[in-house]
Amino acid sequence: MNKKVTGKKAASSASKTLKNSSTGSKSKSAAGSALSQTKAPKKTTSKKAATAASKTLSDGRASKASKSAAGSALAQKPGKNKK
């Protein structure tokens, strides 16, 4: 089970990303995922949000706030079960 939650700094970045009208949809998806996991250790990042977060991190035009939120979302993605 995931025990990670979004910290205050990443939550603030996610909020700024969501409020910014010029932010792209992928960045907003990742930010929304990160923000929804504030104080919620049972929630994890979905596959769709993780893909959006990955694309946000590799986008040279994305703001520092967007990348912070995307990093937080990716950190809360469930790992693959090794068998």
URZI-V934766 format. One record per helix or strand. SS is the DSSP state (a for helix, b for strand). FROM is the first residue (numbers start at 1). LEN is the number of residues. Records with the same first field share a line. If there is no record, write none. Layout:
BEGIN
SS: FROM-LEN ; FROM-LEN
END
This chain:
BEGIN
a: 8-12 ; 25-12 ; 47-12 ; 64-12
b: 45-1 ; 77-1
END
